Amino acid sequence: MTTSPHTTDEVDALVADWVRERPDLNTKPLLIFSRITRIAVLLDRARQSAFTDHGVTGWEFDVLAALRRSGHPYRLTPGQLLRETMVTSGTMTTRVDRLTERGLVERLPDPSDRRGVLVAMTEQGRLVVDGALDALVTAEEEILAGLDTADRQELAALLRRLSAAFD
């Protein structure tokens, strides 16, 4: 890492203020979660910029990314998309409708279920999601530029342990 262990930031200052004003509280969690919140804001801005530059919103990217990750031929059932994106079926129906109108996905009959449909990404959808992903990964790399490989691996491992409690 390029900073020394004694480098301070805004979070250190705000926690010091809370310690002074509320010495009765354990404010140590603020040292972690205030930084996570600030990084989340920075990441959200980077995501919005990457997506806007490629003509998609965050939710459009999420649906297209789920289809892209599924592998060729980039088709999923609506139920699979629900699990991948964690939205309600009504919300997914609306999202698929909008993506269909934009020519980014199409509905196809499900050959394994006469009543079912598959949501398939179009070539235009693949180009859009690939471009947005390239821009996002570049932006995220810039955010992580101050960390070397070992620091990144350690941070990923710690965040994995922290988030495992919620999975």
C-alpha positions in Angstrom: 0.0 0.0 0.0 1.3 3.5 -0.8 0.2 5.1 2.5 1.8 4.6 5.9 -0.2 3.0 8.7 -0.2 6.4 10.4 -2.0 8.2 7.6 -5.2 9.8 8.8 -8.4 10.7 6.9 -11.7 12.4 7.4 -13.1 9.3 9.1 -10.4 9.4 11.7 -11.3 13.1 12.4 -15.1 12.5 12.6 -14.6 9.5 14.9 -12.2 11.5 17.1 -15.0 14.1 17.4 -17.5 11.5 18.4 -15.1 10.1 21.0 -14.7 13.5 22.4 -18.5 14.2 22.4 -19.7 10.7 23.3 -16.9 8.9 25.3 -19.6 6.5 26.6 -20.0 4.9 23.1 -17.8 2.3 21.4 -17.2 4.2 18.1 -14.7 1.7 16.7 -17.3 0.3 14.1 -17.5 3.8 12.6 -13.8 3.4 11.6 -14.9 0.6 9.3 -18.4 1.3 8.2 -17.9 5.1 7.6 -15.1 4.2 5.2 -17.2 1.5 3.5 -20.0 4.0 3.1 -17.7 6.6 1.6 -16.2 4.0 -0.8 -19.7 2.9 -1.7 -20.6 6.4 -2.7 -17.4 6.6 -4.8 -18.2 3.3 -6.4 -21.8 4.3 -7.1 -20.5 7.4 -9.0 -18.1 5.2 -11.0 -20.8 2.7 -11.8 -23.3 5.5 -12.9 -20.6 7.0 -15.1 -19.7 3.7 -16.7 -23.3 2.8 -17.3 -24.4 6.3 -18.6 -21.5 6.4 -21.0 -22.8 3.1 -22.5 -26.5 4.1 -22.5 -27.7 1.8 -19.7 -29.0 2.3 -16.2 -27.8 0.2 -13.2 -30.8 -2.1 -13.3 -30.4 -2.6 -17.1 -26.8 -3.5 -16.6 -27.8 -6.0 -13.8 -30.2 -7.9 -16.1 -27.9 -7.8 -19.1 -24.9 -8.9 -16.9 -26.9 -11.8 -15.5 -27.6 -13.0 -19.1 -24.0 -12.4 -20.2 -22.6 -14.4 -17.2 -24.9 -17.3 -18.1 -22.8 -18.0 -21.1 -23.7 -18.5 -24.7 -26.5 -18.4 -25.9 -27.2 -15.9 -23.1 -30.7 -17.0 -22.2 -32.4 -17.4 -18.8 -35.9 -18.1 -17.6 -37.6 -15.2 -15.8 -37.2 -17.2 -12.6 -33.5 -17.5 -13.1 -33.3 -13.8 -13.7 -35.3 -13.1 -10.5 -32.7 -15.1 -8.5 -29.8 -13.4 -10.2 -31.1 -9.9 -9.7 -33.1 -10.2 -6.5 -36.2 -8.3 -7.6 -39.9 -9.2 -7.6 -41.5 -11.0 -10.6 -43.6 -7.8 -11.4 -40.5 -5.7 -11.4 -38.7 -8.2 -13.6 -41.6 -8.3 -16.1 -41.4 -4.5 -16.4 -37.6 -4.6 -16.8 -37.8 -7.3 -19.5 -40.5 -5.3 -21.3 -38.3 -2.1 -21.3 -35.2 -4.0 -22.4 -37.2 -5.7 -25.2 -38.4 -2.2 -26.4 -34.8 -1.1 -26.5 -33.8 -4.2 -28.5 -31.4 -5.4 -25.9 -33.3 -8.6 -25.1 -36.0 -10.7 -26.7 -38.5 -13.2 -25.4 -38.3 -16.7 -26.9 -40.5 -19.8 -26.3 -38.9 -22.2 -23.8 -38.4 -25.5 -25.6 -38.5 -27.4 -22.3 -41.8 -25.7 -21.1 -44.6 -25.0 -23.6 -46.0 -22.3 -21.4 -42.7 -20.8 -20.5 -40.4 -18.2 -22.1 -36.7 -17.5 -22.1 -35.2 -14.1 -22.0 -32.4 -13.9 -24.5 -29.9 -11.2 -24.9 -29.5 -9.7 -28.4 -26.2 -8.9 -30.0 -26.9 -5.3 -29.3 -27.4 -6.1 -25.6 -24.1 -8.0 -25.5 -22.2 -5.1 -27.0 -23.8 -2.7 -24.5 -23.1 -4.8 -21.5 -19.6 -5.7 -22.6 -18.7 -2.0 -23.1 -20.3 -1.0 -19.8 -18.4 -3.8 -18.0 -15.1 -2.7 -19.6 -15.7 0.8 -18.3 -16.7 -0.3 -14.9 -13.7 -2.6 -14.4 -11.4 0.3 -15.5 -13.0 2.7 -13.0 -12.8 0.1 -10.2 -9.2 -0.5 -11.0 -8.6 3.2 -10.6 -10.3 3.2 -7.2 -8.0 0.3 -6.1 -4.9 1.9 -7.5 -3.5 2.6 -4.0 -3.5 -1.0 -3.0 -0.9 -3.6 -4.1 -1.9 -7.2 -5.0 -1.4 -8.5 -1.5 -3.5 -5.7 0.0 -6.3 -6.3 -2.5 -6.3 -10.0 -1.7 -6.4 -9.3 2.1 -9.2 -6.8 1.7 -11.2 -9.2 -0.5 -10.8 -12.0 2.1 -11.8 -9.7 5.0 -14.9 -8.4 3.1 -15.8 -12.0 2.1 -15.7 -13.0 5.8 -17.8 -9.9 6.8 -20.4 -10.5 4.1 -20.7 -14.2 4.7 -22.8 -13.5 7.7 -25.4 -12.0 5.4 -25.4 -14.6 2.7 
